[in-house]
Amino acid sequence: MVHRREVEGSEIVLGNQGALWGNAMTWWDHETGSVWSQPKGEAIIGPLKGTKLELLPSNLTQWGAWREAHPDTMALDAPGDITRFSLDQTVLVVDFGTETVAYPVSQVRSVGAVNDQVAGVEVVVVFDPSDDQRWAVFSRRLDDRIVELVVEEGRLVDVGTRSVWDPVRGIAQSGPLEGQILDQLPGFTSFPDDFFTFWPDGRVWEPAG
């Protein structure tokens, strides 16, 4: 996940605090020494306790999947060990403050696109039909229209106009809505066992029926 490191108009510098809280990383800010929870983006100890950082859209995926979709990306070349991490082990989380929903990866993949509402916001959580390592969360609102997106024959289409959408960038590629762009919304991954630790009132999405 990615947060904007700005508090009341001023940038802060964050470092790894070294301890875990709820089995997740904590940070500390150099300006006040406050300790922050990484999953919640919220100061939990210190002068800034209760302050929350703005969550920004981001994506956790394999490097090959990302580079195919964004070939001009520049990346930090740093040494690292091979990880056993897999998206299959996680849920995709959409957190809008007043409501937080977890979408199990395996279930989202099985339907391709999940049309839902979180804290009154119409959202769609979608996997790229051509690469199951690429996913995104978009707003389904286009001006005064709410679109419903489904995966059919390996394409992401909206039910109302049959326009075809890019599942990575949220751009309509053909059809009556060609050129329209869905706003990308913040989403991030969490291990299922940790979800209710941070969001005890959260909801886990399940397919209808």
C-alpha positions as CSV (number, residue, x, y, z in Angstrom):
1,M,0.0,0.0,0.0
2,V,1.1,3.6,-0.6
3,H,0.2,6.6,1.6
4,R,0.7,10.3,1.0
5,R,3.3,11.4,3.6
6,E,1.7,14.8,4.3
7,V,0.2,16.0,7.5
8,E,-1.6,19.4,7.6
9,G,0.2,20.5,4.5
10,S,3.7,19.5,5.6
11,E,5.7,16.5,4.4
12,I,6.9,14.1,7.0
13,V,9.8,11.6,6.8
14,L,9.0,8.1,7.8
15,G,11.3,5.2,8.8
16,N,10.9,1.6,9.9
17,Q,10.2,1.6,13.6
18,G,11.3,-2.0,13.9
19,A,8.4,-3.4,15.9
20,L,5.2,-5.1,14.8
21,W,1.7,-4.1,15.8
22,G,-1.0,-6.6,14.9
23,N,1.6,-8.7,13.0
24,A,2.4,-5.8,10.7
25,M,5.1,-3.2,10.2
26,T,5.2,0.1,12.1
27,W,6.8,3.4,11.1
28,W,8.1,6.4,13.0
29,D,8.2,9.9,11.8
30,H,11.3,12.0,12.2
31,E,9.5,15.1,13.0
32,T,7.5,14.1,16.2
33,G,8.6,10.5,16.9
34,S,5.1,9.3,16.6
35,V,4.6,5.6,15.7
36,W,2.4,4.6,12.8
37,S,0.5,1.5,11.8
38,Q,1.4,0.6,8.2
39,P,-1.9,-1.1,7.2
40,K,-4.0,1.6,8.7
41,G,-1.7,4.5,7.8
42,E,-2.6,5.9,11.2
43,A,-0.4,7.2,14.1
44,I,-1.0,4.9,17.1
45,I,1.4,6.4,19.6
46,G,2.9,9.9,20.1
47,P,1.9,13.5,19.4
48,L,0.2,12.7,16.1
49,K,-1.9,9.8,17.6
50,G,-5.1,9.4,15.6
51,T,-3.8,11.2,12.5
52,K,-4.4,9.3,9.3
53,L,-2.4,9.5,6.1
54,E,-4.2,9.6,2.7
55,L,-4.2,6.2,1.0
56,L,-3.3,6.3,-2.7
57,P,-4.0,3.8,-5.5
58,S,-1.3,1.2,-5.8
59,N,-0.9,-2.4,-7.0
60,L,0.9,-5.5,-5.7
61,T,1.7,-7.9,-8.5
62,Q,4.5,-9.7,-10.2
63,W,7.1,-7.6,-11.9
64,G,6.6,-9.2,-15.3
65,A,2.8,-8.6,-15.2
66,W,3.4,-4.9,-14.2
67,R,6.1,-4.3,-16.9
68,E,4.0,-5.8,-19.6
69,A,1.2,-3.3,-18.8
70,H,3.5,-0.4,-18.1
71,P,6.7,-0.9,-20.2
72,D,8.2,2.5,-19.5
73,T,8.3,2.0,-15.7
74,M,11.5,2.8,-13.9
75,A,12.3,0.6,-10.9
76,L,14.8,0.6,-8.1
77,D,17.3,-2.1,-8.8
78,A,18.0,-3.5,-5.3
79,P,19.2,-7.0,-4.3
80,G,16.6,-9.2,-2.7
81,D,15.8,-12.9,-2.1
82,I,13.2,-14.8,-4.0
83,T,9.9,-14.6,-2.2
84,R,7.3,-17.3,-1.7
85,F,4.5,-14.6,-1.6
86,S,1.5,-15.3,-3.8
87,L,-1.6,-13.3,-4.4
88,D,-3.6,-16.5,-3.8
89,Q,-2.7,-16.1,-0.1
90,T,-4.4,-12.7,0.2
91,V,-7.6,-10.7,0.1
92,L,-7.9,-7.4,-1.8
93,V,-9.0,-4.7,0.6
94,V,-11.0,-1.5,-0.1
95,D,-11.0,0.8,2.9
96,F,-13.0,4.0,2.8
97,G,-12.9,4.8,6.5
98,T,-16.6,4.2,7.3
99,E,-16.6,0.8,5.7
100,T,-13.9,-1.7,4.8
101,V,-14.4,-4.8,2.6
102,A,-12.1,-7.7,1.8
103,Y,-12.4,-9.5,-1.5
104,P,-10.8,-13.0,-1.5
105,V,-8.5,-13.3,-4.5
106,S,-9.6,-16.7,-5.6
107,Q,-13.3,-15.7,-5.6
108,V,-12.7,-12.5,-7.5
109,R,-10.6,-14.4,-10.1
110,S,-13.5,-16.9,-10.5
111,V,-16.0,-14.2,-11.5
112,G,-13.5,-11.8,-13.1
113,A,-15.2,-8.6,-11.9
114,V,-17.0,-7.8,-8.7
115,N,-19.5,-4.9,-8.8
116,D,-20.1,-3.7,-5.2
117,Q,-20.8,-0.6,-3.1
118,V,-18.4,0.4,-0.3
119,A,-19.4,3.3,2.0
120,G,-21.9,4.4,-0.6
121,V,-19.3,4.4,-3.4
122,E,-20.0,2.2,-6.4
123,V,-16.8,0.2,-7.1
124,V,-15.6,-2.7,-9.2
125,V,-12.7,-5.0,-8.3
126,V,-11.4,-6.6,-11.4
127,F,-8.7,-9.0,-12.6
128,D,-7.2,-8.7,-16.0
129,P,-8.7,-11.6,-18.0
130,S,-5.3,-12.0,-19.9
131,D,-3.1,-12.1,-16.7
132,D,-4.4,-13.2,-13.3
133,Q,-1.6,-11.3,-11.6
134,R,-3.0,-7.9,-12.6
135,W,-5.9,-6.4,-10.6
136,A,-7.4,-3.0,-10.0
137,V,-10.2,-1.2,-8.2
138,F,-12.2,1.4,-10.1
139,S,-15.2,3.7,-9.5
140,R,-18.2,2.6,-11.5
141,R,-19.6,6.1,-11.7
142,L,-19.3,8.0,-15.0
143,D,-21.0,11.4,-14.5
144,D,-24.7,10.5,-14.0
145,R,-24.2,6.8,-15.2
146,I,-23.3,3.8,-13.1
147,V,-21.7,1.0,-15.1
148,E,-21.8,-2.7,-14.3
149,L,-18.8,-4.6,-15.6
150,V,-18.5,-8.3,-16.4
151,V,-15.9,-10.5,-18.0
152,E,-17.2,-12.2,-21.1
153,E,-15.1,-14.2,-23.6
154,G,-11.9,-12.8,-22.1
155,R,-13.0,-9.2,-22.3
156,L,-14.1,-6.7,-19.7
157,V,-17.4,-5.2,-20.9
158,D,-20.2,-3.1,-19.3
159,V,-23.6,-4.6,-19.4
160,G,-25.5,-1.4,-20.4
161,T,-23.6,-0.4,-23.6
162,R,-21.4,-3.4,-24.4
163,S,-18.4,-1.1,-24.4
164,V,-15.0,-2.9,-24.0
165,W,-12.7,-1.7,-21.2
166,D,-9.0,-1.9,-20.5
167,P,-8.9,-3.8,-17.1
168,V,-5.6,-2.3,-16.2
169,R,-6.1,1.4,-17.0
170,G,-9.9,1.6,-16.8
171,I,-10.3,3.1,-20.3
172,A,-13.1,2.2,-22.6
173,Q,-11.4,0.9,-25.8
174,S,-14.4,0.5,-28.0
175,G,-18.2,0.9,-28.0
176,P,-20.5,3.9,-27.2
177,L,-18.3,4.8,-24.2
178,E,-15.0,4.7,-26.0
179,G,-12.5,7.1,-24.5
180,Q,-14.2,7.3,-21.1
181,I,-12.0,6.7,-18.1
182,L,-13.0,5.1,-14.8
183,D,-11.3,6.6,-11.7
184,Q,-8.8,4.2,-10.1
185,L,-9.5,3.8,-6.3
186,P,-7.1,2.7,-3.5
187,G,-6.9,-1.0,-2.9
188,F,-4.3,-3.2,-1.2
189,T,-3.6,-6.7,-0.2
190,S,-3.9,-8.3,3.3
191,F,-3.5,-11.8,4.7
192,P,-7.0,-13.1,5.6
193,D,-6.1,-13.8,9.2
194,D,-4.9,-10.2,9.7
195,F,-7.9,-8.5,8.2
196,F,-10.2,-8.5,11.3
197,T,-7.2,-7.5,13.5
198,F,-7.2,-4.1,11.9
199,W,-10.8,-3.8,10.7
200,P,-12.9,-5.8,13.2
201,D,-16.1,-4.4,11.8
202,G,-15.0,-5.1,8.2
203,R,-17.0,-7.2,5.7
204,V,-15.8,-10.1,3.6
205,W,-17.4,-10.2,0.1
206,E,-19.0,-13.5,-1.0
207,P,-20.5,-14.4,-4.4
208,A,-24.2,-14.2,-4.5
209,G,-26.0,-17.5,-4.2
